[in-house]
Amino acid sequence: MNGYLRVPDPGDGLRLHLNENTAGCSPRVLDALRRLAATDISFYPDYAAAGRATADHLGVPESRLLLLNGLDEGLHLASFAMLRDVEGAPAEAVIVEPAFDMYAACATAAGGRVVTVAPRADFSFPADETLAALTGRTRLVFLTNPNNPTGQPIAREDIGRIADAAPRALVLVDEAYAEFSGETMIEGGGLDRHPNVVVGRTFAKAHGLAALRAGALVGREATLEPIRRLAPPYNLNVCAATALVAALADDERLRWYGDQVLRSKALLYAACDRLGLAYWPSAANFVLVRAGDRAGALVEGLARRHIFIRDRTAEPGCAGCVRITTGVVEHTEACIAAMEAVL
Ligand SMILES: Cc1ncc(COP(=O)(O)O)c(C=O)c1O
């Protein structure tokens, strides 16, 4: 297993291949960055304001929050915290496919053994199959709600059943796209009912801070403790910490972008219906579309028009599939026009 391979930069054009916010970050973020003083850069960063703002935004006490240099850092730290040998043999990490590539890369780098759960044909969450994959060696379970690349949600009860069945494992519920689904284990006492659950969040997607790298893990104090111990003391740089406070204060922008995503998804579903393409209604800011044997031509034809979507045909269960970011309506309309021209 290789480490995570960065997706090559496609060059200038419309980036609909990485689930990014193509509207850009809140203007308040740029204003806050411009106000940084020379000593804000020369001193080690302070996270007091960022910690308060993030905890407040997520509705948790700061003691249950670990700020991250992007959620990727949290996946990495959790893997190294959990995947030590069990009685001289590798500990196991359970990954439900198709999954974000970083899970397997981090678990393998930490010395763990990856146990995969195959997808169902309709991409509904394979709860019983995941339960069947748990063993006495399972120490980490990655669940993505809603999933990337399928956009499919996981029922709260299924997360609870898995967490309860694996009390010695950490169940990392990756909620990178939770702003779009509105579902989170943080609310409704999920963390207290299932103490081995830790929730991962990113501010790269809905809040548009991907290049600054800002994320968080949320969990009960004792559950987070082994992960917190591995985190470097200054993991976020001052720009990320400053941007986080400004971005979280701009609720209006978040609501606007959420509305754009809903409208974009409706437009793309209608276009797929017209073009005879199957798709899975998504709870995230992207849609998985099955173009079948037209997938390659679609990706290449759009790229020639400087519109980049992600070929997912090699992912488990995803033969003939492409993933398209559905954010800013104007960008979705440009993509749909190009799709119609290519197909
Ligand atoms: C499911 C999932 N988790 C985590 C991440 C990484 O988030 P970050 O950019 O904060 O490292 C992504 C980014 O695409 C993702 O899709």
The ligand as an SDF file (V2000), in Angstrom:
LIG
                    3D

 16 16  0  0  0  0  0  0  0  0999 V2000
  -14.0520   12.1460    3.9170 C   0  0  0  0  0  0  0  0  0  0  0  0
  -12.9440   13.1310    4.0390 C   0  0  0  0  0  0  0  0  0  0  0  0
  -12.2630   13.2110    5.1870 N   0  0  0  0  0  0  0  0  0  0  0  0
  -11.2540   14.0860    5.3410 C   0  0  0  0  0  0  0  0  0  0  0  0
  -10.8860   14.9400    4.3330 C   0  0  0  0  0  0  0  0  0  0  0  0
   -9.7080   15.8360    4.5200 C   0  0  0  0  0  0  0  0  0  0  0  0
  -10.0350   17.0340    5.1270 O   0  0  0  0  0  0  0  0  0  0  0  0
   -8.9120   18.1500    5.2990 P   0  0  0  0  0  0  0  0  0  0  0  0
   -8.8020   18.8940    4.0190 O   0  0  0  0  0  0  0  0  0  0  0  0
   -9.4240   18.9930    6.4270 O   0  0  0  0  0  0  0  0  0  0  0  0
   -7.6340   17.4650    5.6790 O   0  0  0  0  0  0  0  0  0  0  0  0
  -11.5640   14.8910    3.1100 C   0  0  0  0  0  0  0  0  0  0  0  0
  -11.1500   15.7630    1.9940 C   0  0  0  0  0  0  0  0  0  0  0  0
  -11.4710   15.5720    0.8580 O   0  0  0  0  0  0  0  0  0  0  0  0
  -12.6120   13.9640    2.9600 C   0  0  0  0  0  0  0  0  0  0  0  0
  -13.2830   13.8430    1.7990 O   0  0  0  0  0  0  0  0  0  0  0  0
  1  2  1  0
  2  3  1  0
  2 15  2  0
  3  4  2  0
  4  5  1  0
  5  6  1  0
  5 12  2  0
  6  7  1  0
  7  8  1  0
  8  9  2  0
  8 10  1  0
  8 11  1  0
 12 13  1  0
 12 15  1  0
 13 14  2  0
 15 16  1  0
M  END
$$$$
